[in-house]
Amino acid sequence: MTFSNLDKVGSTLGVALLLSLLALPLVSLQPNRIMPGESLKLLDAASLATLAPLLILLALTSLISLFKTAIPTRMLLTLATLITLMYIVGFSASLLLMEANPLARISLNGGFWLAFFWLVLLITDATIKLALGPLSRLALVALIMGSLLLLLASGHWDSLSLLQEYHNQINFWDQAVRHLQLALGSIVPAVLIGIPLGVRCHRSARLKAALFPVLNILQTIPSLAMFGLLMIPLSMLATGYPILAELGIRGIGAAPAVIALFFYSLLPIVSNTALGFDQIDASVRDAATGMGMSHNQRLWQLEFPLALPVILTGLRVVVTMNIGLVAVAALVGGGGFGTYIFQGLGQTATDLVLLGAVPTLILAFLFAMVIDTLIALQRGNKA
């Protein structure tokens, strides 16, 4: 092998993976749910016989990541390393708790989270180098998520504090549905209003000059301030019109969250719609007019399909942003995964915080991945 065959990105990630797993604590053995405990590195968390498969895969993955060749093999080894790491962590947690007191907890430490991050980056790097199509990338994500869900459903991770927090929350899936309702429920009206506004802004420079500064100001208001500003008028409306309170329009709860997220969603959708229509070549419109297409035919059969990838890019920004902002809405009684984040912060229970934060990140990633696939397919890139 020559230096020209060295993969700078792969080698950097491979070294970072080794350092994270071998030099940093993998898990923590806590005496109870809240108090900090003893940090254990990988080699302290289980016996060498237990760790042998992981260590072998780890060495092979790091070695093959040094070079630009054998990318498919690198992909398979990285996937195998990821699944084996998940399995070993669950197995070692069960062994450690056998000799601990009944209140003891095993929490994931920085070494695990960093190693998981580097492995995901290695998979992403291999995906890029293999030039996988959008559907193939989506299938790969589905395979990884399916494998991890099967591992969790098997109960293999039940000894970990994160899963114990999950089992203690009887309404976890209700909060998941609530999170999606708030995030996506605000997007529907934003799309119905924002796309026509974007088209009008494309056609009217005066409307664009008047509307965009207002939307920019709305976008710069911090989320907590926005929720607070909406609480007062909504409370007054609920007091003055009890029927609105019965419909759920109050100063706290879902109403201020949905309205605030609607305001935040407008700018990306309106601006990307206007940009998408602005980028259409004038000669294409002239050709469509010359072919006898009416105004509505040209809009729906030509202009909108050509602008759709840019519009979807704005939608991607909105979806990922809203999924994150819904977590803050828990402070005004909105519900969702943010409930666990703020409960965990109040109780200094790190794993309860993670129970809210990790699903939020996963939801944002999955929705972004699906929309990216739609954008790629719309642009004609096929798997």
C-alpha positions as CSV (number, residue, x, y, z in Angstrom):
1,M,0.0,0.0,0.0
2,T,1.3,3.5,-0.8
3,F,0.5,6.8,0.9
4,S,-1.8,7.6,-2.0
5,N,-4.1,4.8,-0.9
6,L,-4.4,6.1,2.6
7,D,-7.9,7.4,3.5
8,K,-7.5,10.5,5.6
9,V,-11.1,10.6,6.7
10,G,-11.4,6.9,7.3
11,S,-8.1,6.7,9.2
12,T,-9.0,9.7,11.4
13,L,-12.4,8.1,12.3
14,G,-10.7,4.8,12.9
15,V,-8.2,6.2,15.3
16,A,-10.9,8.2,17.0
17,L,-13.0,5.1,17.4
18,L,-10.1,3.2,19.0
19,L,-9.3,6.1,21.4
20,S,-13.0,6.5,22.4
21,L,-13.4,2.8,23.3
22,L,-10.1,2.1,24.9
23,A,-9.2,5.4,26.6
24,L,-12.6,6.7,27.7
25,P,-15.1,5.2,30.2
26,L,-17.6,3.0,28.5
27,V,-20.2,2.8,31.3
28,S,-20.7,4.0,34.8
29,L,-21.8,1.8,37.8
30,Q,-24.0,4.1,39.9
31,P,-25.2,3.2,43.4
32,N,-28.6,4.5,42.5
33,R,-30.5,6.5,39.9
34,I,-29.1,9.9,40.7
35,M,-25.7,9.7,42.4
36,P,-22.6,9.5,40.3
37,G,-20.7,6.2,40.3
38,E,-17.6,4.4,39.2
39,S,-16.6,4.9,35.6
40,L,-15.5,1.7,33.8
41,K,-13.5,1.4,30.6
42,L,-14.1,-1.2,28.0
43,L,-11.6,-3.6,29.4
44,D,-12.9,-3.2,32.9
45,A,-16.6,-3.7,32.0
46,A,-16.3,-7.4,30.9
47,S,-13.8,-10.2,30.6
48,L,-11.5,-10.6,27.6
49,A,-13.4,-13.7,26.5
50,T,-16.6,-11.7,26.3
51,L,-14.9,-8.8,24.6
52,A,-12.9,-10.9,22.1
53,P,-15.4,-10.6,19.2
54,L,-15.7,-6.8,19.6
55,L,-11.9,-6.3,19.9
56,I,-11.3,-8.3,16.8
57,L,-14.0,-6.4,14.8
58,L,-12.7,-3.1,16.2
59,A,-9.1,-3.9,15.1
60,L,-10.3,-5.0,11.6
61,T,-12.5,-2.0,11.2
62,S,-9.8,0.5,12.2
63,L,-7.3,-1.2,10.0
64,I,-9.4,-1.3,6.9
65,S,-10.5,2.3,7.5
66,L,-6.9,3.4,6.8
67,F,-7.2,2.7,3.1
68,K,-9.4,3.7,0.2
69,T,-9.9,0.2,-1.0
70,A,-12.4,-2.5,0.0
71,I,-15.2,0.0,0.9
72,P,-17.9,-2.6,0.8
73,T,-15.9,-4.8,3.3
74,R,-15.4,-1.7,5.4
75,M,-19.2,-1.1,5.4
76,L,-19.9,-4.6,6.6
77,L,-17.2,-4.6,9.3
78,T,-18.4,-1.3,10.6
79,L,-22.0,-2.5,10.8
80,A,-20.9,-5.7,12.5
81,T,-18.8,-3.6,15.0
82,L,-21.8,-1.4,15.8
83,I,-24.2,-4.3,16.4
84,T,-21.6,-6.2,18.5
85,L,-20.8,-3.1,20.6
86,M,-24.5,-2.7,21.4
87,Y,-24.7,-6.4,22.3
88,I,-21.6,-6.3,24.5
89,V,-22.8,-3.2,26.4
90,G,-26.1,-4.9,27.3
91,F,-24.4,-8.2,28.2
92,S,-21.7,-6.5,30.4
93,A,-24.4,-4.4,32.1
94,S,-26.2,-7.5,33.2
95,L,-23.1,-9.1,34.6
96,L,-22.1,-5.9,36.5
97,L,-25.5,-5.6,38.2
98,M,-25.4,-9.2,39.4
99,E,-22.8,-8.2,42.0
100,A,-24.2,-4.8,42.8
101,N,-26.8,-3.6,45.2
102,P,-30.5,-3.7,44.1
103,L,-30.7,0.1,43.5
104,A,-27.5,0.1,41.3
105,R,-27.7,1.4,37.8
106,I,-25.5,1.0,34.7
107,S,-25.4,4.2,32.6
108,L,-23.8,4.7,29.3
109,N,-20.7,6.9,29.4
110,G,-18.8,9.1,27.0
111,G,-16.8,6.3,25.5
112,F,-19.9,4.5,24.2
113,W,-21.6,7.6,22.8
114,L,-18.4,8.8,21.0
115,A,-17.8,5.3,19.6
116,F,-21.4,5.2,18.4
117,F,-20.9,8.6,16.8
118,W,-17.6,7.6,15.0
119,L,-19.2,4.3,13.8
120,V,-22.1,6.2,12.3
121,L,-19.7,8.6,10.6
122,L,-17.7,5.6,9.2
123,I,-20.9,4.2,7.8
124,T,-21.8,7.6,6.3
125,D,-18.3,7.9,4.8
126,A,-18.6,4.4,3.2
127,T,-22.0,5.3,1.9
128,I,-20.7,8.4,0.2
129,K,-17.7,6.5,-1.3
130,L,-20.0,3.8,-2.6
131,A,-22.2,6.4,-4.2
132,L,-25.3,4.6,-3.1
133,G,-28.6,5.9,-4.5
134,P,-31.3,7.5,-2.4
135,L,-33.4,4.4,-2.0
136,S,-30.3,2.3,-1.1
137,R,-29.3,4.8,1.5
138,L,-32.8,4.8,3.0
139,A,-32.8,0.9,3.0
140,L,-29.4,1.0,4.8
141,V,-30.8,3.3,7.5
142,A,-33.9,1.1,7.8
143,L,-31.7,-2.0,8.2
144,I,-29.6,-0.3,11.0
145,M,-32.7,1.1,12.8
146,G,-34.4,-2.3,12.5
147,S,-31.4,-4.1,13.9
148,L,-31.2,-1.7,16.9
149,L,-34.9,-1.9,17.5
150,L,-34.8,-5.7,17.5
151,L,-31.9,-5.6,20.0
152,L,-33.9,-3.3,22.3
153,A,-37.1,-5.3,21.9
154,S,-35.3,-8.5,22.9
155,G,-34.7,-7.0,26.4
156,H,-31.0,-7.3,26.0
157,W,-30.5,-3.7,27.1
158,D,-33.0,-3.8,29.9
159,S,-30.2,-3.8,32.5
160,L,-29.2,-0.3,31.4
161,S,-30.5,2.7,33.3
162,L,-31.7,4.3,30.1
163,L,-34.1,1.3,29.4
164,Q,-35.1,1.3,33.1
165,E,-36.2,4.9,32.8
166,Y,-38.1,3.9,29.7
167,H,-40.0,1.1,31.5
168,N,-40.8,3.5,34.3
169,Q,-42.6,5.9,31.9
170,I,-46.0,4.3,31.2
171,N,-47.0,7.1,28.8
172,F,-43.8,7.1,26.7
173,W,-45.5,6.3,23.4
174,D,-48.3,8.8,24.2
175,Q,-45.7,11.5,24.5
176,A,-44.1,10.3,21.2
177,V,-47.4,10.7,19.4
178,R,-47.8,14.1,21.1
179,H,-44.4,15.1,19.9
180,L,-45.2,14.2,16.3
181,Q,-48.6,15.9,16.5
182,L,-47.1,19.2,17.6
183,A,-44.2,19.1,15.2
184,L,-46.2,18.0,12.1
185,G,-49.5,19.7,13.0
186,S,-47.9,23.1,12.7
187,I,-46.4,22.3,9.4
188,V,-49.6,21.5,7.6
189,P,-51.0,25.1,7.9
190,A,-47.6,26.5,7.2
191,V,-47.4,24.6,3.9
192,L,-50.9,25.5,2.9
193,I,-50.3,29.2,3.6
194,G,-46.5,29.4,2.9
195,I,-46.4,27.9,-0.6
196,P,-49.0,30.2,-2.1
197,L,-47.3,33.2,-0.3
198,G,-44.0,32.1,-1.8
199,V,-45.5,32.0,-5.3
200,R,-47.0,35.5,-4.8
201,C,-43.6,36.7,-3.5
202,H,-42.0,35.4,-6.7
203,R,-44.4,37.3,-8.8
204,S,-44.6,40.5,-6.7
205,A,-41.3,42.2,-5.6
206,R,-43.4,44.6,-3.5
207,L,-45.0,41.8,-1.5
208,K,-41.6,40.1,-1.1
209,A,-40.0,43.4,0.2
210,A,-42.9,43.8,2.7
211,L,-43.3,40.2,3.9
212,F,-39.7,38.9,4.3
213,P,-38.7,41.4,7.0
214,V,-41.7,40.4,9.1
215,L,-40.9,36.7,8.7
216,N,-37.3,37.4,9.5
217,I,-38.2,39.1,12.7
218,L,-40.5,36.2,13.7
219,Q,-37.6,33.8,13.1
220,T,-35.3,35.7,15.4
221,I,-37.6,35.6,18.4
222,P,-36.3,33.0,20.9
223,S,-38.7,30.1,21.3
224,L,-39.3,30.6,25.0
225,A,-40.0,34.3,24.4
226,M,-42.4,33.3,21.6
227,F,-44.3,30.9,23.9
228,G,-44.5,33.5,26.6
229,L,-45.8,36.2,24.2
230,L,-48.5,33.9,23.0
231,M,-49.6,32.8,26.5
232,I,-51.2,36.2,27.3
233,P,-53.5,36.7,24.3
234,L,-54.5,33.0,24.3
235,S,-55.3,33.1,28.0
236,M,-57.5,36.2,27.5
237,L,-59.3,34.5,24.6
238,A,-59.9,31.3,26.6
239,T,-61.3,33.5,29.5
240,G,-63.5,35.6,27.3
241,Y,-64.7,32.7,25.1
242,P,-65.0,29.5,27.2
243,I,-65.8,27.5,24.0
244,L,-62.3,28.1,22.8
245,A,-60.9,26.7,26.1
246,E,-63.0,23.6,25.6
247,L,-61.5,23.3,22.1
248,G,-58.0,23.3,23.7
249,I,-57.1,27.0,22.9
250,R,-55.5,28.1,26.2
251,G,-52.5,30.0,27.4
252,I,-50.7,26.7,28.1
253,G,-50.7,23.4,26.3
254,A,-50.7,22.6,22.6
255,A,-52.1,25.9,21.3
256,P,-49.1,28.2,22.0
257,A,-46.7,25.5,20.8
258,V,-48.5,25.0,17.5
259,I,-48.9,28.7,16.8
260,A,-45.3,29.4,17.6
261,L,-44.0,26.6,15.4
262,F,-46.3,27.8,12.6
263,F,-44.7,31.2,12.8
264,Y,-41.2,29.6,12.8
265,S,-42.1,27.4,9.8
266,L,-43.3,30.3,7.5
267,L,-39.9,31.8,6.6
268,P,-38.2,28.6,5.3
269,I,-41.2,27.5,3.3
270,V,-42.0,31.0,1.8
271,S,-38.4,31.8,1.0
272,N,-37.6,28.4,-0.5
273,T,-40.8,28.5,-2.6
274,A,-40.0,31.9,-3.9
275,L,-36.4,30.8,-4.6
276,G,-37.5,27.6,-6.4
277,F,-39.8,29.6,-8.7
278,D,-37.1,32.3,-9.2
279,Q,-34.6,29.7,-10.5
280,I,-36.8,28.5,-13.3
281,D,-35.4,29.6,-16.6
282,A,-37.6,32.2,-18.4
283,S,-37.1,30.4,-21.7
284,V,-38.8,27.3,-20.2
285,R,-41.9,29.4,-19.3
286,D,-41.9,31.0,-22.8
287,A,-41.7,27.5,-24.4
288,A,-44.6,26.3,-22.3
289,T,-46.7,29.4,-23.2
290,G,-45.8,28.9,-26.9
291,M,-47.1,25.3,-26.6
292,G,-50.5,26.7,-25.6
293,M,-50.4,25.9,-21.9
294,S,-52.7,28.0,-19.8
295,H,-51.5,29.9,-16.7
296,N,-52.8,27.1,-14.3
297,Q,-51.3,24.3,-16.5
298,R,-47.9,26.0,-16.6
299,L,-48.0,26.5,-12.8
300,W,-49.0,22.9,-11.9
301,Q,-47.4,20.9,-14.8
302,L,-44.2,22.8,-15.2
303,E,-43.2,25.4,-12.6
304,F,-44.3,23.6,-9.4
305,P,-42.5,20.3,-10.4
306,L,-39.3,22.2,-11.3
307,A,-39.4,24.2,-8.0
308,L,-40.4,21.2,-5.8
309,P,-36.8,20.1,-4.9
310,V,-36.1,23.6,-3.5
311,I,-39.4,23.6,-1.7
312,L,-38.7,20.2,-0.2
313,T,-35.4,21.6,1.0
314,G,-37.2,24.2,3.0
315,L,-39.6,21.6,4.3
316,R,-36.7,19.6,5.5
317,V,-35.4,22.6,7.5
318,V,-38.8,23.1,9.0
319,V,-39.4,19.5,10.0
320,T,-36.1,19.1,11.7
321,M,-36.3,22.5,13.4
322,N,-39.9,21.8,14.7
323,I,-39.0,18.4,16.0
324,G,-36.3,20.0,18.1
325,L,-38.4,23.1,19.2
326,V,-41.3,20.8,20.4
327,A,-38.9,19.7,23.2
328,V,-38.9,23.3,24.5
329,A,-42.7,23.4,24.3
330,A,-42.9,21.1,27.2
331,L,-42.2,24.1,29.4
332,V,-45.6,25.5,28.5
333,G,-47.4,22.2,28.9
334,G,-47.1,21.1,25.3
335,G,-45.9,17.6,26.2
336,G,-43.7,15.5,24.0
337,F,-40.2,14.2,24.7
338,G,-39.3,17.5,26.2
339,T,-41.3,16.5,29.3
340,Y,-38.6,13.9,30.1
341,I,-35.7,16.3,29.3
342,F,-36.9,18.9,31.8
343,Q,-38.0,16.3,34.4
344,G,-34.6,14.8,34.2
345,L,-32.9,18.1,34.6
346,G,-35.0,18.9,37.6
347,Q,-34.2,15.5,39.2
348,T,-30.5,15.5,38.0
349,A,-31.3,12.2,36.4
350,T,-29.1,12.1,33.3
351,D,-30.7,9.0,31.8
352,L,-34.2,10.5,32.0
353,V,-32.8,13.5,30.0
354,L,-31.4,11.1,27.4
355,L,-34.8,9.3,27.2
356,G,-36.2,12.6,25.9
357,A,-33.2,13.8,23.9
358,V,-32.2,10.6,22.0
359,P,-35.7,9.9,20.5
360,T,-35.9,13.6,19.5
361,L,-32.6,13.3,17.6
362,I,-33.6,10.1,16.0
363,L,-36.9,11.5,14.8
364,A,-35.2,14.6,13.3
365,F,-32.6,12.4,11.5
366,L,-35.2,9.9,10.1
367,F,-37.5,12.7,8.8
368,A,-34.5,14.5,7.3
369,M,-33.4,11.2,5.6
370,V,-36.8,10.6,4.1
371,I,-37.1,14.1,2.8
372,D,-33.6,13.9,1.4
373,T,-34.6,10.8,-0.5
374,L,-37.6,12.5,-1.9
375,I,-35.5,15.4,-3.0
376,A,-33.0,13.1,-4.7
377,L,-35.7,11.2,-6.4
378,Q,-37.3,14.4,-7.6
379,R,-34.0,15.5,-9.1
380,G,-33.8,12.2,-11.0
381,N,-31.2,10.4,-8.9
382,K,-32.2,6.8,-8.8
383,A,-30.8,4.0,-6.6
